[in-house]
Amino acid sequence: KSAEKRSRQSEVRRVRNASVKTGVKTAVKSVLTAVTKKDKEAAQAALKAETPTIAKAAAKGVLHKKTAARRISRLTKKVNALK
């Protein structure tokens, strides 16, 4: 019986985690798109808007805390490199 419940729970979690991961990928892509266009204002605005999305994914346990920190750090580095 408990295996059936675990199965249901893990399916719900899998779907939720997939949704959060997709949101993170979209967030990263929006920042990188602005960076490739060399648009500093848009890149900074995108980074400011998307940093909490990545941090929230880590808080929920979808991403590891250090993975989220590394992604935010790399995005920030790229935005700051723009002139």
N, C-alpha and C positions, 0 to 999 in steps of 0.2 A: 504493500500500500504506500509506504513512504517513498519508495522509488518512483512511483507514478507522480506523486506531488513534486518531488525534486525535478522530475522531467518537465513538468508544467512550469515550475519556477524558472528553471534554466532557460527554457524557450522564451519566456517573457523577458528575462534579463538579456538574452542574446539579441533580441529585436531592439530593445531599448539601447543597448551598448552600440549596436550597429548604427542607429540613428545619431547618437552622440558623436561617434567617430566620423560619420559623414559630415556633420556640422563642423568638426575640427578641420577636416580636409578642405571644406569650402572656405573656412576662415583663413587658412594658410594660403590658399590659392588667391583670395582677394588681395592679400598683402603683396604676394609675389607678382601679381599682375600689375599692381601700381608701381612696384619697384622696377619691373622690366620696361615700363613706359617712362621711367625716370621722372615721375611726378611726385616730388617730395611731399607736398601737402596732402595729396590723396593717400600716399603710403603711410604717412604719420597718422592720419585719421583712421585708416583701415587697421593699423596696428593697435591703436588705442581702443578701437571698437572690438577687435577680435582677441586681444589678450585675455579678457575675462572668460571667453568661450573655452579657450585651451585650459586655463586654470581650473574652470569648473569641471571639465572632463577629468582632470587629475583628482579633484576633490571627490568626485563620484566613484573613482576607482576604475574608470574606463582606460585612462592612461596612467602610467607610473608617474609619480611626482617629479622625478628627475628627467623623465622623457619630456614632460610638459615644459619644465624649466629650460631644457636644452632647445626645444623648438622656439619658445618665446625669445630666448637669447639670440639664436641664429637669425630670426626675423628682425629683431631690433638692430643687430649688427648690419644687416643689409640695408635697412632703412636709414641708419645713421651714416652709412657709406655714401649715400646720395648727396650730391652737391646742390 
